[in-house]
């Protein structure tokens, strides 16, 4: 297989088995290659499992504090408008501590791309409740399940950002491969990776046309969900995708090409 | 441009904005806070009137948390960037400054010290001294700190801050106060030229070369220890600056910075008219502190008196360097000393 220029030669995926973070980074590297923008790309690192991206991607990289990636991205894009600026943010990073930074980058329509990996927990810190944790889900800080009467309902980021006029591309996809139960074994669908890739391409195209793009990827965290890899994929499709329905929310430039 | 050489009477905030433009400012992000807002307001006008081709980015942020991260982005991309704030805003920026310090991102912050802690008031104090000089952000991050005592010096320090921030790839703070920002002085606008910077380390995309990593995470303790040792080595090469005012034969030596130093200088001059041999040592860089210069300046002095607008902060550095009894004349709450009061409290 051809070595992607945006991936460090020989780099190993340091994510837990079953996690889609590594898949997401690889899809990003492929999209940069396809669009011919690897040399212009600057990734802004967020805080969480997404931080580890710099060990994998061979592109310029700036590490932001927890939640602040959209502000750092804005700073870079404003002074270097020809660069391609993107971040992978987790749901905790983007929607809890970093909600203001995300909201303002979106509201200004800064031409950057944010790829939000939503696994509904704080992964790196060991599986605590995140803003996206669904009602009833057990986490390290909600041992009896999330009580939305106290913590409020989960935050729907695509819907929230759709309330703003400036964002140009907003989409939610599921990146967790769907298990296909055969008679004697389980296989996984490639459809999710395929659609995720298309969403990344559309997000970058939107940025190249001068618009703000945001894609939410429904992923898993089987380690912190305390599930087998298979069960976590089932959970993503049976629970996550019901709470957070994959959809195209905004496409100002008509770049989306995911078949419905 | 001969007509520009005429001296103009400018308010501190206006002069700082002009100095920033003339010194090559490229990006300004800020959040309004009294008593710093006039700097931003002046830059807004200069930006809208296209005063400089280099000054191409200006906008108002959503908070000081956002400001510092906007600066980090512009700085990491290798551009001259600045903000102005005051204590409560600087508290919020401390997080980003810590990241910028380890990531070696150049950026400049003008901190107009107001009364604190808490909401305090908007009158002048020097109470952010320990905060900015000892660990501005978690983990012991140490920006360079400059302290002007006049508007002319503040203008020069804006240019110096741009230069130092890139030379050492470090955050630089100009610690000033509501007096300097709001008073009027006659200044020469032609004295400053744009700073040219080396940005071949910056994150703008590989563009055919090797990638640049602007990072502050080092999970291996041995590696991080080495990185920190490198930052310390760099820090040791930064030159401390100070000024002696009639120090040589001073029996009474005031130690003061910023506006307090100006008041102390006037007090020392008046005291000499009454045959009290007084002088002033004024740190210009508060970090690194010009300790060796101070030791030298204090050699022949009988009394060492620190004048500062807080409960006693720089006095700790003065005691550390001189290892002897040091007197303190503090003013706080936004009350600033008159020459007469300083002289009176020396008796």
Interface residues (C-beta under 8 A of the other chain):
Chain A: X38 X39 X40 X41 X42 X44 X45 X51 X54 X58 X59 X60 X61 X62 X63 X64 X65 X68 X71 X72 X73 X74 X75 X76 X77 X78 X79 X80 X83 X84 X100 X101 X103 X104 X108
Chain B: X26 X27 X29 X56 X57 X59 X61 X62 X63 X65 X66 X69 X70 X71 X72 X73 X74 X75 X76 X77 X79 X81 X95 X96 X99 X103 X203 X204 X205 X206 X207 X208 X211 X212 X213 X214 X215 X216 X217
